[in-house]
C-alpha cells in the first residue's frame, strides 16, 4: 500500500509531463484524460472520508441549500467542470441530500445519488435511470427546481441579461417566446397541452395570463401510455417541441421539431433530444456520442462503430463541424470511434473436447480418433486451414488426434508374449528322459491369440531332477535361489527386507517357509497432507499461519510456523491452519490527504493550461 501512496504522489508529475506535449494531443483527448483523473480524485477523496471520518473541501451552508449554481447545460455522470463544482457546493449544504459533501468538479456516483435524493424529496422523479426518466441527471426540470429552491430560500438566482424575462427558472430573451403552463401536473387522465400558453418576453415582462407560470408540466409516469423522455413526462397523445441543442449562440436560432408521445414511445428524430433551448453569450459546443466539440471545430465521425474483418473504418468516416451548437453534415455519421473486428478463430468440438485454430493457421484433423494396428492414421488425416472463423475441408475430419491401437499381447503360464512375436512353449514342465526339445512348439501371438496346439501351454521345461519351481508367477531354476516376501505392501515405516526370505529351488520344490509366497514387494512412499486447500508431499515442510491477515501494524511472519508432513499427518500446532497471510494494507489518512493535495494542485494547473491552449 506504500507503493500505492507513492504512485499517487508522483502521478501528478507524470501528468504535468504529458501536458507539455502540446502538439501531440487534441483538446478532446486531453479533456478526456482530465475527466478520468478527476474521477480518480473523487474516488480517493471518498476513501479519505472513510479513513479519517471527515469530509474534504466542505463549503459553508447558505440557507436551506448552498450558494446557487449557474447551470447552462444538462449534467450527468461522467461530466466535469466549474458548473459541476457549483452544483456540488449547492448540494453539500444539506447533509441529508449530500452527506459526503465531496466537491471535486467531477460528476460521479456520489453526486448522482445526491441529485436522486433531491428529485425524490420534491417529487420530481422517483425511479428509473438518467437515460430513461432523468433520475440522477440534471435536466431542464431539475435545473428549474434548483432555481426555484434558490429563489425561495437559497442565494439569489443569477441575474438575467438586461430586458430578458425569468420565470420558474427559465430565462427568455427580450422579444422571444416560450411555452408556460398553468399547472405543473395535470389531473389524472389529463395532458399538459390543455394547460399550455405561449408567452412573450417584452422588456423584462411576460405577456399573457399570469396563471401560466410553470416552465414545465409533467404527467404521472404511471399514466396509461405515458412517455418519460430526457427528464420530461408526456401523456399519451401529447405533442411538444424538442430541440437539436440545449443552447445556441447570440443571434442564432434554436432548431426544433414536434414530437408526439404514442403509447410510451416518443416519435420523431433522435437528433432532437432536448426539451428546452436557450441562448448564451459565449460559444456553444456540440456533444455527440460523448465527445465535446468546440464551436468551429471539425472532427471525423463514423457511420458505423464496428466493421467486419477485412473492412476499413476509413470507408465509413465523414467530417462534421460544430457551428453554434449544431453539428453539420450527415447525422448518420454519429459515432466518435470505429473498430475493425479481428479475424475470428475456428473451433471444433467433439464431446467435451474443443480444439481452437487461430486465423490463418493450418493443422491436421482425423476422421476417426483411432485405427487398428493393421492400419495407419495417415490414411484418415486431412490438413484444414482457419479463415476468419471458417475451417476448410470436410467437417467429417473433426478429431484433433489419432492413435494406432496396439496389437494385443498374449499371456500364458506367467509370461507375456508381445503381439506379432513368437515364443517356444512345452506340453509338459519336465521330461523323464531325452530333451525338452522333443515336446516343444513355437507359437505366435496374433492380437491376443496364440497360434498352435493349446496343449503346448508351459513356458519352461527341464529334465526330471532339474525341474523349475513356480511361485507367484516367478520361475526359479533348479539349484537357484530367489527372494520371496510375506506381503507385497508393508506398512509405512517398514522395509520389504523385514518380510523377505531367500528360497532355493530343488527339482521343482521351493525350500523355506510357504508363507513367503510373494515374488515382489513395494515399499510405501508416505501419504501427502492437505490443509486449507494446500497439499504438502510426504517429508516436505511448508509454513502455515494462525491467521489469514496480520493486524494493523503487524507482520505475517509473527504468526507463521513451519510444519512437516509425515505420512498424511502435519507436525506442529493445529492452530496454524491458514496457508497464506496478508500483511496490513491500511493507508494512513495523512498519506491519502498528501497524495490528494498533490494531485488536485496539478489537475487545476493542467486545466488552466488547457483553457489557455484552446
C-alpha positions in Angstrom: 0.0 0.0 0.0 3.0 2.3 0.5 3.8 1.8 -3.2 0.2 2.9 -3.9 0.7 6.1 -1.9 3.9 6.8 -3.7 2.2 6.3 -7.1 -0.5 8.8 -6.1 2.2 11.3 -5.2 4.3 11.0 -8.4 1.3 10.6 -10.8 0.6 14.4 -10.9 4.2 15.0 -12.1 3.8 12.4 -14.8 0.6 14.2 -15.8 2.4 17.5 -15.9 5.0 16.0 -18.2 2.2 14.7 -20.5 0.7 18.2 -20.8 4.0 19.6 -22.0 3.4 17.7 -25.3 1.0 20.3 -26.6 1.3 19.2 -30.2 0.8 15.5 -29.6 -2.8 15.5 -28.4 -6.1 17.2 -29.2 -8.1 19.1 -26.8 -10.7 16.4 -26.8 -8.3 13.7 -25.7 -6.7 15.9 -23.1 -10.1 16.7 -21.7 -11.0 13.0 -21.6 -7.8 12.4 -19.6 -8.6 15.1 -17.2 -12.1 13.8 -16.7 -10.7 10.3 -15.9 -8.2 11.8 -13.4 -10.9 13.9 -11.8 -12.9 10.7 -11.3 -9.8 9.2 -9.6 -9.6 12.2 -7.4 -13.2 11.9 -6.4 -12.7 8.2 -5.5 -9.7 9.0 -3.4 -11.4 11.8 -1.6 -14.2 9.3 -0.8 -11.5 6.9 0.6 -10.1 9.6 2.7 -13.5 10.4 4.2 -13.9 6.7 5.1 -10.4 6.5 6.6 -10.5 9.7 8.6 -14.2 10.2 9.2 -14.1 13.8 7.8 -15.1 15.4 4.5 -12.9 17.3 2.2 -13.4 20.8 0.8 -16.8 21.2 2.6 -18.4 24.5 1.7 -20.3 26.6 4.1 -24.1 26.3 4.1 -26.3 29.1 2.8 -29.9 28.9 3.9 -31.7 25.6 3.1 -29.3 25.0 0.3 -25.9 26.3 -0.6 -24.8 29.0 -3.0 -27.0 28.9 -6.1 -25.3 27.5 -9.2 -25.4 28.8 -12.7 -26.4 25.8 -14.8 -26.3 26.4 -18.5 -26.3 22.8 -19.7 -27.6 19.3 -18.8 -25.3 17.5 -16.4 -24.9 13.8 -15.8 -22.5 11.2 -14.5 -19.0 11.4 -16.1 -19.0 15.2 -16.8 -16.8 17.7 -15.1 -16.4 21.5 -15.0 -17.0 24.6 -12.9 -20.8 24.2 -13.2 -20.4 20.7 -11.6 -18.4 22.2 -8.8 -21.1 24.9 -8.3 -23.8 22.2 -8.2 -21.8 20.2 -5.6 -21.4 23.3 -3.4 -25.2 23.9 -3.6 -26.0 20.2 -2.7 -23.4 19.9 0.0 -25.1 22.5 2.3 -27.8 19.9 3.1 -26.3 16.9 4.8 -29.4 14.8 4.2 -29.1 15.4 0.4 -25.4 15.2 0.0 -23.9 13.7 3.2 -20.5 13.1 1.6 -20.1 16.8 0.8 -17.4 16.0 -1.8 -16.7 19.0 -4.0 -14.4 17.7 -6.8 -15.8 19.2 -10.0 -16.4 15.7 -11.3 -20.0 14.3 -11.6 -19.6 10.8 -10.2 -21.7 8.3 -8.3 -21.9 10.4 -5.1 -23.2 13.4 -7.0 -25.7 11.3 -8.9 -27.1 9.8 -5.7 -27.5 13.4 -4.2 -29.4 14.5 -7.3 -31.7 11.5 -6.9 -32.4 12.3 -3.3 -33.2 15.9 -4.3 -35.6 14.8 -7.1 -37.3 12.3 -4.7 -37.7 14.9 -1.9 -39.5 17.3 -4.3 -41.4 14.5 -6.1 -39.9 15.5 -9.4 -39.0 11.9 -10.4 -38.6 8.9 -8.1 -37.4 6.0 -10.3 -35.8 5.0 -13.5 -32.3 5.9 -14.7 -30.6 9.1 -16.0 -31.2 7.8 -19.6 -34.9 6.8 -19.3 -36.5 9.2 -16.8 -33.7 11.6 -15.9 -33.4 10.1 -12.4 -30.0 11.2 -11.2 -29.3 13.6 -14.1 -29.7 17.4 -14.1 -32.0 18.2 -17.0 -34.3 21.1 -17.6 -36.8 20.2 -14.9 -34.2 19.7 -12.3 -32.4 22.9 -13.2 -35.8 24.7 -12.8 -36.3 23.0 -9.5 -32.9 24.2 -8.3 -33.6 27.7 -9.4 -36.9 27.7 -7.6 -35.3 26.4 -4.4 -32.7 29.2 -4.6 -35.4 31.8 -5.1 -37.4 30.5 -2.2 -34.6 30.1 0.4 -31.1 30.0 -1.0 -28.9 32.6 -2.5 -30.3 34.9 -5.2 -30.9 33.5 -8.7 -28.2 34.7 -11.1 -29.1 37.9 -12.8 -30.5 37.7 -16.4 -29.5 39.9 -19.3 -31.0 43.3 -19.5 -34.5 43.2 -20.9 -34.8 39.5 -20.6 -37.5 37.7 -18.5 -37.1 35.0 -15.9 -40.0 32.8 -14.7 -39.9 29.5 -12.8 -36.2 29.1 -13.6 -36.5 29.7 -17.3 -34.8 32.8 -18.9 -36.3 34.1 -22.1 -34.6 36.9 -24.1 -36.4 40.1 -24.8 -38.7 39.6 -27.8 -38.6 35.8 -27.7 -41.5 33.5 -26.8 -41.7 30.4 -24.6 -44.4 27.9 -23.6 -45.6 28.0 -19.9 -48.3 26.0 -18.1 -51.0 26.8 -15.6 -50.3 23.6 -13.7 -47.1 21.6 -13.1 -49.0 18.4 -13.3 -52.4 17.9 -14.9 -55.3 16.0 -13.2 -55.4 12.2 -13.6 -56.1 11.3 -17.2 -55.3 14.9 -18.5 -52.5 16.1 -20.6 -50.2 19.1 -20.4 -51.3 20.5 -23.8 -54.6 21.6 -22.3 -52.9 23.8 -19.8 -50.3 25.4 -22.1 -50.0 29.0 -23.3 -47.3 30.8 -25.3 -46.0 34.0 -23.6 -43.6 36.6 -25.0 -40.9 38.5 -23.1 -41.3 42.3 -23.6 -38.7 44.4 -21.8 -38.5 42.2 -18.8 -42.2 41.4 -18.5 -44.1 38.4 -19.9 -47.3 38.9 -21.9 -50.4 36.8 -21.4 -52.2 35.4 -18.4 -50.0 35.3 -15.2 -51.6 32.0 -14.1 -49.4 30.3 -16.8 -46.4 30.4 -14.5 -44.8 27.0 -14.7 -41.9 26.4 -17.1 -42.6 22.7 -17.3 -45.6 20.3 -16.9 -45.2 16.6 -16.2 -47.9 14.0 -16.2 -47.6 11.0 -13.9 -45.1 8.4 -15.3 -47.6 5.7 -14.4 -50.4 7.1 -16.5 -51.5 4.7 -19.3 -49.3 5.2 -22.4 -47.3 8.0 -20.8 -43.7 8.7 -22.1 -40.7 9.6 -20.0 -38.0 11.1 -22.2 -34.9 13.2 -21.2 -36.5 14.3 -17.9 -39.9 15.1 -19.4 -43.0 13.0 -18.8 -45.7 13.3 -21.6 -49.2 11.9 -21.5 -50.2 9.6 -24.3 -51.1 11.7 -27.3 -49.2 14.8 -26.1 -47.1 16.7 -28.6 -44.3 19.1 -27.6 -41.3 20.7 -29.2 -37.9 19.2 -28.8 -34.7 20.9 -29.9 -31.4 19.8 -31.5 -29.3 21.6 -28.9 -29.8 23.0 -25.4 -28.2 26.3 -26.2 -27.2 28.4 -29.2 -25.0 31.5 -29.5 -26.3 35.0 -29.6 -28.1 35.8 -32.9 -28.7 32.1 -33.7 -32.0 30.3 -33.7 -33.0 27.1 -31.9 -33.9 24.3 -34.3 -36.8 22.2 -33.0 -39.4 19.7 -34.2 -42.7 18.5 -32.8 -42.5 15.0 -31.2 -45.6 13.1 -30.0 -46.0 10.5 -27.2 -47.6 7.4 -28.6 -48.3 4.7 -26.1 -45.0 5.1 -24.3 -42.8 6.0 -27.3 -41.8 9.5 -28.4 -41.9 9.9 -32.2 -39.5 11.9 -34.3 -35.8 12.0 -34.9 -33.4 11.2 -32.0 -31.3 14.2 -33.3 -33.7 16.4 -31.4 -33.5 15.2 -27.8 -33.6 18.4 -25.7 -36.9 19.7 -24.3 -35.6 23.3 -24.0 -33.2 25.6 -25.9 -31.8 28.9 -24.8 -29.1 31.4 -25.9 -25.7 32.1 -24.4 -23.3 34.9 -24.9 -20.3 32.5 -25.3 -19.5 29.9 -28.0 -21.8 26.8 -27.9 -20.2 23.4 -28.2 -21.7 20.2 -29.6 -22.0 16.9 -27.8 -22.1 13.8 -30.0 -21.5 10.2 -28.7 -20.0 11.6 -25.5 -17.5 13.8 -27.4 -17.5 17.6 -26.8 -16.7 19.5 -30.0 -15.9 23.2 -29.5 -17.7 25.8 -31.7 -15.9 25.9 -35.1 -14.0 22.7 -34.5 -14.2 19.8 -37.1 -13.9 16.1 -36.1 -14.3 12.9 -38.1 -17.2 10.7 -37.2 -18.2 7.3 -38.4 -21.4 5.8 -39.8 -20.7 2.6 -38.0 -18.8 2.0 -34.8 -17.8 -1.6 -35.8 -16.9 -3.0 -39.2 -16.3 -6.6 -40.3 -12.8 -8.2 -40.5 -11.2 -7.0 -43.8 -13.1 -3.8 -43.9 -11.6 -0.3 -43.2 -13.2 2.2 -40.8 -11.9 5.0 -43.2 -14.6 4.0 -45.7 -17.3 4.9 -43.1 -15.8 8.2 -41.9 -17.1 11.7 -42.6 -16.0 15.1 -41.2 -18.6 17.2 -39.2 -18.2 20.7 -37.9 -19.7 22.3 -34.8 -21.4 25.6 -35.7 -23.2 27.3 -32.8 -24.2 24.1 -31.1 -25.3 22.3 -34.3 -23.1 19.7 -35.9 -23.0 19.9 -39.7 -23.1 17.0 -42.1 -25.0 13.8 -42.3 -26.5 12.8 -38.9 -25.8 9.1 -39.8 -22.2 9.8 -39.0 -22.7 9.8 -35.3 -20.0 7.5 -33.8 -16.8 9.1 -32.4 -14.8 5.9 -32.9 -14.8 2.8 -35.1 -13.0 -0.5 -34.7 -12.5 -3.2 -37.2 -13.3 -6.7 -36.0 -10.4 -9.0 -35.7 -10.3 -12.3 -37.6 -12.1 -15.0 -35.7 -10.5 -18.2 -34.8 -12.1 -21.6 -35.6 -13.3 -24.1 -33.0 -14.1 -27.8 -33.4 -15.9 -29.6 -30.6 -16.1 -33.4 -30.1 -17.8 -34.4 -26.9 -16.2 -32.3 -24.1 -13.1 -31.5 -26.1 -12.8 -28.2 -28.0 -9.9 -27.5 -30.4 -9.2 -23.9 -31.3 -7.3 -23.0 -34.5 -6.2 -19.4 -35.0 -7.0 -17.4 -38.1 -4.6 -18.3 -40.9 -3.2 -21.4 -39.2 -3.4 -24.9 -40.6 -3.5 -28.1 -38.6 -4.3 -31.8 -39.1 -7.6 -33.4 -38.2 -8.6 -37.1 -38.5 -11.9 -38.7 -39.4 -11.6 -41.2 -36.6 -9.7 -41.0 -33.3 -8.2 -44.4 -33.5 -7.3 -47.2 -36.0 -6.3 -50.8 -35.7 -2.7 -51.9 -35.6 -3.1 -53.1 -39.2 -3.9 -49.6 -40.4 -2.2 -46.1 -40.4 -3.6 -42.8 -39.0 -2.2 -41.1 -42.1 -4.9 -42.7 -44.2 -7.6 -40.8 -42.3 -5.8 -37.4 -41.9 -6.6 -34.1 -43.5 -5.0 -30.7 -43.1 -7.6 -27.9 -42.5 -7.0 -24.1 -42.5 -8.9 -21.5 -40.5 -10.0 -18.4 -42.4 -11.9 -15.9 -40.2 -13.9 -18.5 -38.3 -14.4 -20.9 -41.2 -12.4 -24.1 -41.3 -11.5 -25.5 -44.7 -12.1 -29.2 -45.7 -14.7 -31.7 -44.7 -16.3 -31.4 -41.3 -16.0 -35.2 -41.1 -12.4 -34.6 -40.2 -13.0 -33.4 -36.7 -10.8 -35.4 -34.3 -7.7 -33.5 -33.1 -5.7 -36.7 -32.5 -5.5 -40.2 -33.8 -3.8 -43.2 -32.3 -3.0 -46.7 -33.5 -4.4 -49.4 -31.2 -1.5 -51.6 -30.4 -1.8 -55.3 -31.1 -2.9 -57.2 -28.0 -0.3 -59.3 -26.2 -0.8 -63.0 -25.2 -0.4 -64.0 -21.5 0.0 -67.7 -20.6 1.7 -69.6 -17.8 3.0 -66.3 -16.2 4.8 -65.0 -19.3 3.7 -62.3 -21.8 4.2 -62.7 -25.5 4.1 -59.3 -27.4 1.7 -59.2 -30.3 3.3 -60.3 -33.5 6.2 -62.2 -31.8 6.9 -65.9 -31.3 7.9 -68.0 -28.2 8.6 -71.7 -27.6 6.1 -73.5 -25.3 6.1 -77.1 -24.0 3.5 -79.8 -23.5 4.9 -80.6 -20.0 7.1 -79.0 -17.4 9.6 -81.9 -17.4 10.6 -85.0 -19.3 11.7 -88.3 -17.8 14.4 -88.9 -20.5 15.7 -87.2 -23.5 15.5 -83.4 -24.0 12.6 -80.8 -23.7 13.0 -80.1 -27.4 11.1 -83.3 -28.1 8.0 -81.7 -26.6 8.3 -78.1 -27.7 6.3 -76.0 -30.2 6.9 -72.4 -31.4 3.7 -70.4 -31.1 3.0 -66.9 -32.5 0.9 -64.2 -30.7 -1.6 -62.5 -33.1 -3.6 -59.8 -31.4 -4.0 -61.7 -28.1 -4.4 -65.2 -29.6 -1.6 -67.8 -29.6 -1.3 -70.0 -32.7 -0.7 -73.7 -32.5 -1.8 -76.6 -30.3 -3.2 -75.4 -26.9 -1.6 -78.4 -25.2 1.7 -76.6 -25.5 1.0 -74.3 -22.6 4.1 -74.4 -20.4 6.6 -71.6 -20.7 9.5 -73.6 -19.2 10.7 -77.3 -19.4 13.5 -79.1 -17.7 14.5 -82.8 -17.4 13.3 -84.7 -14.4 15.6 -84.0 -11.4 16.2 -80.4 -12.7 12.7 -79.1 -12.8 11.8 -75.3 -12.4 9.9 -74.0 -9.4 7.0 -71.6 -10.0 5.5 -69.3 -7.3 3.5 -66.0 -7.7 4.2 -66.1 -11.5 8.0 -66.2 -11.0 10.2 -69.1 -12.2 13.2 -70.3 -10.3 15.6 -72.7 -12.0 16.8 -75.9 -10.3 19.5 -75.2 -7.7 18.9 -71.4 -8.0 17.5 -69.1 -5.2 15.2 -66.1 -5.3 13.8 -63.8 -2.6 10.2 -64.1 -1.7 8.0 -61.9 0.7 5.2 -62.4 3.2 3.5 -59.2 1.9 3.5 -57.1 -1.2 3.0 -53.8 0.6 4.4 -53.4 4.1 3.1 -50.6 6.4 4.7 -47.1 6.1 8.0 -47.0 8.1 8.7 -50.7 7.4 11.0 -52.1 4.7 10.5 -55.0 2.4 13.6 -56.7 3.8 11.8 -57.2 7.1 9.4 -59.5 5.4 11.8 -61.4 3.0 13.3 -64.9 2.8 15.6 -66.4 0.2 14.2 -69.7 -1.1 16.1 -72.3 -3.1 14.6 -74.5 -5.8 15.4 -78.2 -5.8 13.9 -80.2 -8.7 10.6 -78.2 -8.7 10.3 -77.8 -4.9 10.9 -74.5 -3.2 12.6 -74.7 0.1 11.8 -72.4 3.0 8.6 -71.2 4.6 5.4 -71.4 2.4 4.1 -68.0 3.9 6.9 -66.3 1.9 4.8 -66.6 -1.2 5.1 -63.2 -3.0 7.7 -62.7 -5.7 7.6 -58.8 -5.4 7.4 -56.2 -2.6 7.0 -52.4 -2.9 7.7 -50.0 0.0 5.2 -47.2 0.5 6.3 -43.6 -0.1 4.1 -41.9 2.6 0.8 -40.1 2.2 0.6 -36.4 1.5 -1.1 -33.8 3.7 -3.9 -31.3 2.7 -4.9 -28.3 4.7 -6.7 -25.0 3.7 -6.6 -26.2 0.0 -2.9 -26.7 0.0 -1.2 -30.1 -0.4 2.2 -30.9 1.1 4.0 -34.0 0.0 5.3 -36.6 2.4 8.5 -35.4 4.2 8.1 -31.9 2.9 7.9 -28.7 5.0 5.8 -25.6 4.5 4.9 -22.5 6.5 1.3 -22.1 7.8 -0.2 -19.2 9.7 -2.5 -18.9 12.7 -4.5 -16.1 10.9 -5.2 -15.0 7.3 -4.1 -11.4 7.8 -1.9 -9.5 10.2 -3.5 -6.8 12.3 -2.7 -3.1 11.6 1.0 -2.6 12.1 1.7 -6.3 12.4 3.6 -8.7 10.2 2.6 -12.1 9.0 6.0 -13.6 9.9 4.9 -13.2 13.6 2.0 -15.6 13.0 3.8 -18.4 11.0 5.0 -21.9 11.8 6.9 -24.4 9.8 5.0 -27.8 9.6 6.3 -31.0 8.1 4.1 -33.7 6.5 4.8 -37.3 7.7 2.6 -39.9 6.0 -0.6 -37.8 6.0 0.0 -36.0 9.3 1.3 -32.5 9.7 3.7 -31.7 12.6 3.2 -28.7 14.8 0.1 -27.0 16.2 -3.3 -27.3 14.5 -3.8 -23.6 15.3 -1.6 -22.8 12.3 -4.2 -23.8 9.7 -4.0 -20.9 7.1 -1.9 -21.5 4.0 -1.4 -17.8 3.4 -1.4 -14.5 5.3 -1.7 -10.9 4.1 0.1 -8.0 5.7 -1.9 -4.9 6.8 -2.7 -2.7 3.8 -4.3 0.2 5.8 -3.2 3.5 4.4 -2.8 6.4 6.9 -5.2 9.3 6.3 -2.3 11.7 6.2 -0.8 9.7 3.2 -4.0 9.8 1.3 -4.5 13.5 2.1 -1.0 14.3 0.9 -1.5 12.4 -2.3 -4.8 14.1 -3.0 -3.4 17.5 -2.4 -0.6 17.0 -4.9 -3.0 15.5 -7.5 -5.5 18.3 -7.1 -2.9 21.1 -7.5 -1.5 19.6 -10.7 -5.0 18.9 -12.1 -6.0 22.6 -11.6 -2.8 23.8 -13.3 -3.4 21.4 -16.2 -7.0 22.7 -16.6 -5.7 26.3 -16.7 -3.2 25.4 -19.4 -5.8 23.6 -21.4 -8.0 26.7 -21.4 -5.1 28.8 -22.4 -4.2 26.5 -25.3 -7.7 26.1 -26.8 
